[in-house]
Structures are given as C-alpha cells and as structure tokens.
Amino acid sequence: MILELPFKGTYLHMPRLIRYTTGRLALQAITALLLYVMPLFSFATNQHLPLLYIEDKGYQLEDVMSFPVDSFTPSTLSVLNLGLSSSSFWIKIDGQPLDEVILLEYPLLDKVSTYVLDESNEVLRIIHTGDMIPFSMRLYPNQLFVFNLPKEAKTVYMNVASHDHLLIPVRTLDNASLLKQLSAIDLFFGAFFGIIIALLFYNTFLFFTVKEKAYAFYILYLLFILFSHASLNGFHSRVLFPESPIFANRFLLISTALSGVFAISFAIHFLRIRFYAPIFYWPLRFFQTIYLILIIVTFFHLSSRLTSYFDILALFLALYGFVISVAVARKRYRPAYFFLAAWSVFLVGLTIFTLRNFGVLPYSFITNHMVQIGVASEVLLLSFALADRIKILQKEKDRTQEIALDISLENERIIREQNILLENRVRERTQDLIRANRTMEETVSALKETQTQMVEQEKMASLGQLTAGIAHEINNPINFVINNLKPLKLDIKDIFALQKRAEDILEEVPELLNKFNEEKEKIDYQFVVDEINELIDGIEEGARRTSQIVVGLRSFSRLDEEDAKQADVSEGIKSTLVLLNNKTKGIIDIIEEYDTDNVIECYPGKLNQVFMNLFSNAIDAVNSRVEEDIKHQPKIWIKTLNTGENLQILIRDNGIGMSEEVKQKIFDPFFTTKDVGKGTGLGMSIVFKIIQAHKGQFRIDSSPGVGTEITVSLPLIINPQSD
C-alpha cells in the first residue's frame, strides 16, 4: 500500500513512514532524557559523607554512644554498601561539617531511625522513618529520606535495616541545594517515565491495528517495566501505595517478576523461538515458572535472601536471552538483529546495576541510573523492531501478489496452448486435455489460498492510518495540560494572596498571628511554596517538551517560518536526502560537493520543500531513463558554490531530460508530465514561488536523452540594510 502525503507532494511506503515516526519519537525522547540528566551532573562534586558502621546486636542508643571510635568500621568506598543482610546496622556521622539537612539518597530502606546529638551528646532530635512507615508520616514528601538538622547538631547516629540491598549514600546540604537536587532527580525520572509511557501508548495503537500476540506481550512488558522502575526508585511509596507500605515493599519484586514473565513471552513470539531455536523454548518456560513461584512466595515472606534470588535470576535470564538472540540471529532472521542490539544494551545496564548492588562497582550516578538508561534504550530499539515487522509483512504481501500474478500468467499460457492443440489434435490429446484441466483446478485452488493470504496481509495496510493520527491523538491531551496550567497558576496565586490578606488581618490579633506563624513553621511554609512553584514549572516544562515531541512527528516540510533566519543550506540538503534514502540507496549514485560556507539568510523549512520537489523530480527522471535502458547507471550531482554575494545550488541528473516545450510550461500550475494519479502539477510552481520569496534566481538546462541541470541562486542576505 502507498500512502499519499499531500503536504510533501511525494509518496512514502507505509513501513518507512512508521520507522520515520518512531525514529523522530526516539530522537526527541533521548534529547529530553539528556536535558534532564544534565542538571544532575552539577551535584557530582558534592561528595558523600564518610561513615562509620557497626552491626546492631540489640544495642540501644546509649550502648552505641559509649563505644569507642575503633569499635566502628569505616567505609572504604565513597558510599557505604552493606550488601544484602538480614541484620540492622548503626551508622555514625561524626567529625564532619553538617549543613541544614541530611539527604539519604537510597529509597529502599525498611527502617531509618535517626538520632541527632549536640557537642555534649544530648539528644536534640529523634526521627523514625523508612519504607515500612506510611508515606504521610514523612516530614518531607519525597521518596528519598530527608532530615532537618538543628544548628547545634554535632553527631548523628542512624539505625538502618532493609530486606533489599543496604546502600547508605548520605549528603549534607542547605535547603536551596536540597530543593535543586530533588527537583533534578524528579525531572530525570519524569523524562524516563515519559519515554516508557509514550512507547506504551504507541505500541498499544499498533496492537489494536495488527492484533499480534507479540505486541500484546510487549505492551504488558512495558507496563510492568514502568511499575518496577517506579518501585526501584521509591515512587511506589510516594505515588503508587503511599498508605500501604507492606504491599509497596512487595510490589517491587512482584512487578520485576511480571516484567520478566512477559519479556519471556514477548521473546518467544517475536523471535519465533519454537521455529528458529526450539531447544531454548522449554528452559524459557521453566524460568517463567520460577518467577511465578517467587511471586507467590513474596506474598508470604519478604527477606534479603529472596531479593538475592530475584537479582540472580534476572541477571542469568538476561545472559540467557543474549545467547538466544545470537542463536536466532545466526539463522538470518531479521528481527533477531534488532532484539540482539536492544538486549545487549539492556544487559550492559543490568550488569552494571547488579554489580553495584553486590558492591563490585562503586555507587555513582552512572551505576545508580545505568539500568534506567539501558531500559530506555532497549524499549526504543524494540519499538523500532516492531515497526520493522511492518516492512517484513509488506514484503510478504508483495511476494504473495507476485506469486498470484505469475499463476495468472501461467494459467493464460496453458489455456492458449491447449486451444491451439485442440484445433489440430482433439482426439489424440483428449487425455492431455484432462490432465491440463486437473492442473488448472490445482492451480486455481492454489490461487484461492494465495488470495486468502493476501486478505490477511491487507490488514497490515491500515497501519498507516494509525501512524498519521498518532500526533493528533497525543496533541489533544497535552494541549489540555498546557491550557490548564495558566488557570492553575492564577488559582494558586489567588490562594497565596488570600493567605497574605489573612496575615494582614491577623496582625490585629497578635495571639492568633503567633499561632498562625507557628503552624507555618511546622510545615516549613516557604519550602512548600517554593516546591509548589518548582513542581508547576516542572509540569509546564514537561508539557512543553511533550508538545515538541508531537511537533517533531510532523514533516519538516510543513514548517511555516514567518521570519527569515541564518541557516546552513547544506544541512537542509542532507536532511532531505535522508528522507529520500529509500528511493536512492543502492539504486542511484548521489555525488555531493559542498562549499565550505553554506550559511545564508533564508526560510529553512520552505527551502527544504524546494529540495524535496527538485530531488523527487530528478529521481523520477533517472528512473524513467533506467526503464528505457536497463544498463544505464543513474546519477545525481549536487554542488553548492558561495560567490560572496550569492549561494548557488546546482542539481544535475542523467535522466530522460526535457524538451523545450516542456521547459516553457514547467512552472505552470497543474502542468505535469507524469501519469494520472502520480503528480499534482503543483511542485515546480511552488518551487518557483519559494525562490521568488527568497529573491533568488532559477535556471534550467535540459536536453532529451541527456539529462537536466537546475541552478538555484540565492542571495546571502534577503533584506540587506541600507547605509
């Protein structure tokens, strides 16, 4: 099936359009992820505090305070890593300059009891928190643990325990730095979860169009990957189950196991393992069974040993999946190459993360977030693979149509020969005619089967309608978010104004004003106000970037710049050639020669439309020449030349060329030399108007049977300023 794109004046095959859409989505998503990651690097210089620790053997705070310093073990790493342990530990922070707050950056701790002491070892503050305490009881509404420090604080003791890995990354910060740190972390995970959710919706649309099991299992895999990484980074307590800490702690293992179960099912169907590598099928089903058993055990028992089973199984399954993808790829099954690339990236991220959990690698930004980066890359590559399946199915449909045509031609030949023979040897060839009729019946039966397969393949053609509507469907809800942000800001501003007015009124009643100020201090009013503003800004930024992703899905030729700007013309030429790569790669030789300086004042989007029309015409011209002479080698030459006043773009082809009569009418609206339905006749008319808008010149040199050379001369500056 061919999809006509009126706004580009050309045609694209549906699989390539889907890959183009997914590619633009991936590019925008990765760009957004990198932009969100960058703020985190600003905290790389904030080193974690060196800690002392001792295993808790039923000690009370008074016992630990009485221990000499050499009773504690100093951490030998930048971040204290106690691995998987069923014990709790006492952590001591002493002899370090302490700021306003302490930030404990690891969210998967069941219990964190903090004791703040002054110089005389008097207890100033006791704070009990952790994953086993409802989220609403935390002083700071964040998945990480934050502790306020009085000015008199000198020594801090922590008693920590967890069924998961015991990592104790501790920083001391002021309130301003804390807010930036927490906001940057939320932005990073917002970008990561945004990628997963966007791909989840995208592949859901594909599933309802294609109706293949592989898409269904991939959607479920994405869903539980989303849940498992939300839990892994503490969002299960903050967002999913804030008042159910017992279930929230189990949900991490359950969602991890279910993502493994559906990843196995997806691999079985996507790689066609029962056909290409049947030896691996039953071991994979065995892994699924182990996962299901571990899920059941998780509901009744939660321990560090169970967590280690999950880690080992996940790492072993990742390695096993790599071996399977290599085995299938060796059978030259195209989807296996995509799967191998995606799984390799995921395996690297998972390996680094697991080695960090077991203390082999140090705790750092890379080791702590490599699994998210690996997963984001993996799901993007797998989405590419699923989109590529559309191309495979399209080829199968084309092959089916070719077979049907060959069968039809063969039937015609057989009937013609039989008619000639019947005229001369009716009696002698009666038996031959019977056998020929039997052959015809078998052929017709095969044709009916082929037609049935064509009907099934036709379902894939409707996929293009889905891709064309993705940008519109995503744009509606994000516009809803953007349009509601401004009223939300105004409402919050009114609330703050009302609160200020209340304070002015309360000044007349000092007792109530003092009580009101005490309540504000309890909730740290200024921090809450700052955080609300930061969150609204974060939501607005996320909505804006999502809107950019939607805009990126549209064709570059639909850009409608109102003002001219400086742009590199060679970049526009190269990007246009990339879009036409499917029509030129391996078919037409493209010889490119660019001047060193190709920057001019122009409307880049409109110039891209010019290049698209000119290159499309050149491609059609050389292809028509090849149809006349199979041995002809099609070529297109592209050259730019900066003369100091103008930039000349020369486009030459060795196609069929044009007569003088055609050259005289080439810019007339609706004039075309192409067959009916293959051209609108508006392409060169639009090109001429765009060149006029740039105050440029257009020249055509062409001869039938020789080729065509087009020279576009554009001024370096459209509107030069007068002296």
N, C-alpha and C positions, 0 to 999 in steps of 0.2 A: 504494500500500500504506500502511496506517496501523499504527503501532507503539504498543501499549498500554504505558504506564509505570505499573505498579501503585503505586509509591511516591509518585506525584504525583496520582493519581486523575484524570488527564486524558490527552489524546491529542496527539501531535505528528506531523506529516508527517516522513518519513524524511530528506529533504534538509535540512529546518530543523534536525533533530537533529544531522546531520553538521556543519552550519555552526556550530551551538552548541558542539559538542565541539571543533572546530578553533579556534573563537574563544577558548574557555577556555584551550586549549593555548597559543595565541598570547599571550594576556594574561599567563599565568604565565611563559612564556619571556621575554617582553620585560621583565617585572618582575625576573626573575632576572638578565638581562643588565645592567639598570641598577644593580642592587645590587652586581654585581661590578665595574661600571665606577667606581662612586663612590670606592673606595679609591685608584684611580689618580690622582684629582684632588689627593690630598694630596701628590703629588710634583711637581705643576705648578710649584711655587715653586723647585724645585731646578734652576737653570739649567744648561745645558750649558756646558762649558768652552770659552773662545775658543781656537782652534787656529791654528797656522802650518803651511803645507804647501809642498812643492816636488816637482816631478815627478822620479821616480827615473830617472836616465840611467846606471845601472850603478854608482851611488855605494856605497861602503862606509860603515859607521857612522863611522869616523874622518874620512871626507871630509865627511859631513853635519855632524859636530860642529865642524869647522873653519870652516864657512860663517858669515859674519856674519848678524846678525838680518835685515838688509834684503834678504838673498837669499831669504828665505821670504816667501810671500804670506799675509797674514792673511785669515781667513774673514770675509766681510761679512755672513753670515747667522748666526742663532743656532745652527744646526747646519751643519757643513761638508758641502756637496753638490757632489761632483766629477762627477756625471752618469755616463754610460756611457763608459768609457775602457779601452783595452787596456793602458794603462801602469799601473805601480805608483807609489805616492806615499810620500814621507817626511812624517810628521806630527810636529810638535814641540809639547810641552806644557811651558811654562816660565813662571816668574813667577806661578804660581797656587798657592794653598794646597792641598796634597794631603792627602787623608784616608787611611783604611786600605786601601781598594781603589779601583780604577778600573773602571767599568762601561761597556762599549762595547755600545750597545743595538741595533745593527743586525746581524742574524744571517747575512746573505748575503754574507760576505766570504771569498774563497778563501784568502787568506793574511793573517795578522796576526802580525808579528814585533815584539815589544816589548822595549825596552832601557831599564832604569831606572838613572839616574846620581845620584851624590851631589853635594855642592857643589863638590868638586874634580874633577868629571867622571870619576870612577872608576865603572866598570860594576858595579852591585850585583846585578843580576838580568837574565837574558835568558829570554824566554818566547816559544816558537813555537807558534802555534795557527792555527785557521781551518777553513773548511768542507772543505778538501782533506786534513785530518788526521782519522783515526778519532776518534770521539767519546770513546772510553775513555781517550784520551791527554789530555783536558782536565783542568785542575786542579779546575774547578768543573763538576759535571754539570748544565749548563744550556745552552739553545740560544743564549743571549747570551754574550758574552765578558767574563770577569771576571779581573782581575789584582791580586794582592796587592802592596802597596807596603811596603817597609821604612820604618822611622821616619826613616832618613837620606835618603830619596828627595827629590830636588830637581828633576830634569829627567827627562822621559820622551820617548823617540823611538819612533815606530811606523812600520813599513813595511807598507803595506796594498795589496792588489790584489783585483780581483773581475771576473768576467765579467758580473755584474749591476750595478745602479746602486751607485755608491760614495757611500754616506751614512756620515758619521762622527759620530754623536751620542755624546759622551763625558761622563760624570759622575764625580765623585769622592765616595765615600760611606764611612760607617763600616759595620761588619759588620751591626749591627742594622737600619740603614736599607736595606742591600742585601737582607737577608732579606725585609723587608716589601715592597720593590719587586718582587722576583722572585715572591713569593707572590701579590701583587696581579695581576701580569701573567698568571700561570698560572690564577688564578681567572677573569679576564676571558675567556681563550681556552677555559677549561673550559665556561663558560656558552655561548659562541658555538658550540663543537663540540657541546654538548649539544642546542642547538636543531636543528642540522643532522641529528644522529643521530636525534632524536625524530621529525622530519619524514620522515626516510628510512624508518624502521620503519612509520610511519603510512601513507605512500603505497605501501609495499610491500604492506601488507594490502589497500589499495584495489585495487592492480593484480591481485592474485590473485582478487579478487571480480569486478572489472569486465572484466578481460582486454582492455584497450585499449592500443594502442601508445603513446599519449601518456603514460600513466602509466609505462610501462617506460622511455621515454627520459628522463622527469623523474627517475626513481629513479637512473639512471646519471649524469645531470647533477648531482644532489645528491651522489652518491658522489665524483665527481671534483672537485667544488667543495670538498668536505671535504678531499681529498688536496692540492689546490692551495694552499688557505689554510694547511693544516698545514705545507706546504713553504715557503710565502712567509714564515712567521713562525718558521722554523728548526726546527720539530718533525720534519722529515724526517731531520735528523741525530741528534736526541735520541731519537726513538721509532721511526721507520719503518726507516731504514737506518743505524744507528749505526756499523757497521763497513764500510760500502761508500760512502765519500764521493764516489767518481766517479759512481756511479749516482744517489746522493742529489741531487747538483747538477743532474743532467739531469732528475730526476723532477719538479721544479717546472715546467719548460717542458712536459714530456710531459703531466702532469695538467692543466695550464692549457689545452693544446691539446685534450685529450679532453673537458674540460668544455665548450669551445666547440663541438666537433663534436656532442655530444649536446644542447646547448642549441639548436642549429640544427634538429636532427631533432625535438626537442620542439615548437619553434615551428611547424614545417611542419605537424605533425599537430594540434596544439592549436588553431591559428588557421585550419586548413583553407585553407592558402595557395593550393593548387592550384585551389581553387574560388573564394575571395574575392579573391585577389591573385596570379594566375598569373604576372604579369610579374616577380615577385620570386623565383620558385621556383628557376630555374637559377642566378642570382647567388648564392643561398644555398648551393647545391650546390658552386659554384665556391669559396666560402670554406671549405667543408669539405675540399675537395681541397687547398687551400693549407695548411690545418692539418695534414693527414696528411703532406704533403711536409715541412713543418717538423719534424714528429716524427721522420721518417726522418733528416733532416739532423742533428738533435740527438744521435742515437746516434754520429755520426762526428765532429761538430765542435761545440764549445761556445765562444762568444765573446760579447763585449758587443754586437757588431753583430747577432747572431742574437737576443739578448734584445730589442733595439730593434724588430726585426721583429715579435716577439710582442706587444709593447706597442702598436705602431701598429695591428696587425691587430685586437687586442682592442677598442681604442677605436673604430676605424672600424666594426667589426661591431656594437658597442653602439649607435652612432648609426644604423646601417642598420636594426637591429631596432626602434628607436624609430619610424623612418619607416614600417616595415611595419605595426607595431601601430596607428599613426594611420590608415593606409590601410584596414586591415581594420575598425577601429572606425567609420569613416565609413560602412561598409556595414551598420551597426547589428547587428553580430554581438556578442552579449552577452559571451562570454569575452574578446574583444579589449579590453574596458574594464579588466578585471582585469589582463590582460597588460600593457596600457599603463601602468597605475599601478605595477605591480611593476617593469617595465623602466625607468621613469623614475627610481625610487628607486635602482635599481642603477646607472643611467647617471650619476647625480649622484655616487655614491660612487666609481665607477671613474674619472670625470673628475678629481675632487679628488686621488685617489691617483696617477693618471698625471701630473698637473701637478706634484705633489710630486716624483715620480721625475725629471722633467726640470728641476727647480729653479725652476719658475714660482711655486709656492707654497712657503712655508717648512715645515720639519719641525716638527710639533707633534702633540699627542695626537689632535686631530681628523683632520688629514691623514694620520697614520700608521695610524689604525684606522677611517677612514671607509669603506673598502672592506668591512671585516667588518660594520659596521653596515648598509651598503647591501645586502650579500648576505643578511644575516639577515632584513631587511625584505622583500627580493624573494622569497625562498623561502617566507616566511609568506604573502605575498599570492598567490603562485602556488598554494599549497596551498588557499587559500580558493577560487581559481578552479576548481581541480579538483573540490573539493567542490560548487561551484555547478553543475558539469556534471550532477551527480546530479539537481538540480532540473529542469534542462532536459530530461533524459531522462525524468523523471517526467511533465513536461507533455506530452512527445511520446506517452508511453503513454496519458495521459488523452485526448489528442486521438484516438488510434487507437481507444480504446474508444467515444468519442462517434461516430466515423465508423461503427464496427461496429453500434452501436445504431440510428443513422439508417438504415443499409442494411437492418437487420432490420425496422424500422417501414415502410420503403418497400416491402419485399417483401410485408409483410402487407397493405398498402393495395392494391397491384397485384392480389394474389390475390383479395381481396374484390370489387374492381371487376370482375374477369374473371368471377367466379362469377355476379354479378348480370346481366352482359351475356350470359353463356352461356345463362341461363334464357330470355331473350327473343329472342335473335338468334343461335342456334347456327350455322346455315348461313351467315348473312351475315357473321358475324365469325370464321369459321374462320381466315382469313389473319391477322386481327388477333391471334387467339389464338396462332398460330405465332410471330408476331413478339414477342408478350409472353413466350412461353416462351424464345425466344432471349435476350431481355433478362434474363430471370430467370437463365439459365445464366451470362451475363456477370456479373451481379450476384453470384451465388454464387461464381464464380471470384475476383472482387474481394474477397469476404468471406474466402475461404480465404487470399489473400495478406495481408489485414489481420490475420487470426489468427496467421499466421506471424510478422508483425512484432510482435504482442503477446507472443508467446513469447520473442522476443529481448529485448523491453523488460522482461519479467518477471525477467530475470537481475539487473536493477538493484535489484529489491526486496530481494534478500538482503543488500544492503549494510548495512542497518540492524543485522543480526545481528552484523556485524563491529564496528561502532561501539560496540555495547553491551559487547563483550568487550575493547575496547582497554585500558580502565582495569585490568581484571583481569589481562590478559597482561603489561602493563608493571609492575604492582604486585608480581608474583611475583619477578622478578629483582631489583628494588630492595629488597624485603624480605630477599632473600638477602644483598645487600651490607650492609644495616643490621645484620642478625643476626650477621654475621661480623666486624663492626668491633670489637665488645666483646672477643671472644676474641683478636683480633689485638692490641688494646691490652694485654691481660693478658700475652700471649706476649712482646711487646716489653718490657713492664715486668719480666718474669722474666729476660729476657736482660740488661737493664741491671743488675738486682740481682745476677745471676751475675757480670757484669763487675766490679761493685763488690766482690763477695766475692773475686774473683781478685786485685784490687788489695790487699785486706787481707792475703791470703796472701803476695803478692809483697813486701810490706813487710819480711818476714823475710829476703828475699834482695835486698839493695839493687841488685846488678848487674842482675838481671832486671827489677826495678821501674824502674830508669832506662831500660833498653832499651824496656820496655813504654810508658813515658811518651813516649819519643822517637817511637815508632810512632804514638801518639795525636796528637802534634803534627803529624806528617806528613799525616795525613788530616784535620786540624782537627776533632778528635773532638767538641768541643762544638757546632760548627756542624752537623755531621752529626746529632747528637742533636736539636738544635733543628729542623733541617729535617724529620727523620722525624716529629716531633710536629706540625709545621705541615702536612705532607702528609696525615697521618692526620686532622687536624682538617678539612683541605680536602675530603678524601674524604667524611667524615661530613657536612659541611655540604652538599656536592653531592648526596649520597644523600637528605638530609632535604628539600632543595628539590625534587628529582625526585619524592619522595613527595608533596609538596604539590601538584605538577602533577597527579598521579593523583587526589588528593582533589578538586582543582578540577574534574575531569571529571564528578564526581557531581552530581546535582541538589541545589540549595540547600535544597530542602525535606526532604532526608534528614539535615540537621544535627541532632545529638542533644545539645544543651547540657544539662549536669547542673546548672549554676548560672546563676541569673539575672544579667544584666548590663545596664548602661546602653546603650541603642541608640536611633537615630533611626528612628521608625516610618515617616516619610515616605520614607526611603531604601528600606526594605523594600517599601513600596507601589510605588515607582517601578521597582525591580528586577523585581518580579512582573509589572508591566505590560510591561516589555521582553520577558519570556518569552512573553507573550500577544500580542505585537505582530503576529504573522502572522494572528491572528484578529480584530484590531481596526483595523489601519491601513487607512485609506481606506474602511472599512466602517462603523465605529461611532465616533461623536464621544465622546471622553473629556474631560470638564470636571473639572479638578483645582484644588482650593483648599486650601492647607495653611497651618496656623497657623505663626507664627514659631518656636515652641518645640515640637518633637515628640519630645523625648527622654524616655524612661521606662525604668524597670527592668523587664526582660522576658526572655523566651526568644526571641531574634530568629528562629531557624530555624522554631520552631513557629508564630510569628505569620505568617511567610511562607507556611506551609501554609494558614493561615486565609484569607489574602488570595487565594491561588491558587484555593481552593474557591469563595469568595464571588464573585470576578470571573468564574470559569468559569460559575457558575450565572447570573450577570447577563447574560453574553454569550449563553448558550443562550436565555434568556428573550426578549431583544430580537430575536434571530434568528428565533425562533418567531413573534414579532409581525410581522416583515417577511414571513414566508411567508404570513400571513393577509392582510396589506395591503402590497402592493409599494411604495406611495407613503410608507409610514411611515418616518420618519427615526430610526434607533436612536440612543439616547444613554445614557451612564452618567455620573453625577455622583459625585465623590469629594471629601470635605471632612474636615479634621481641626480640632478645637477644643480648646484647652487651657483648662480651667476653673480651674486652680490646684490642684485635688485629683485630677482625672481627665483623661484624654485621650479625647475622643470621636471615633470614626471613623464617618462617615456614608457609606453606599454606596447610591445610588438609581439605578433604571433605569426606562425607559418600556416595559418588556416586557409579557408577557401577564398578569403578576400571579398571585396565588394565592387560592384560596377559603379560607374559614375551616376547612374540613375538612382541607385540605392543610396549613395552618399548624399545626394541632394535632398532626399526625404528622411534621412536618418533621425533628424531631430523633430520631425512632425509627430504630434501626439497620436497614439494608436496605430502608428505605422510599424509593422513587424514583418520580417521575412520567415519567421518560424511557423510551424504547423499550427492549426487551430487547437487552442487549449494549452499551448506551450509558451505563450508570451502575450503580454498585455499591450505591448507597443508604447508603454509609458517610460521605460527605463532610461533611454537616451534623452528623452525630453526632460526628465527630472535631473539628469546629469548636467544638461546644458544650463538649466536654471540655477543649480547649485554653483557651477563655475562662474556664472554671471554674478551671483551674490558675493563671491569672493573677488570680484573684479579681475578675473583671470581670463585666459585665452585657451581655445580648444582647436586643435588641428588634427585632421585625419588624412593619412596617406594610405591608399589601399589599391590593390590590383587583383582581379580574379585569378585564382590559382596560385598566387604568390604569398599573400598574407596582408595584414593590416598593421599599421603603426599609428598610435594615438599619442599626441603630445599635449599635455596639460601644463600650462604655465601659470603659476600663482604668485602674486606679489608677496614679499616677505612681510609687509605690513598692509593691512586692508585700509585703515584710515590713518594715513600719516598726518602728524600735527604740523600745521603751518607755522612758519617762523614768526 
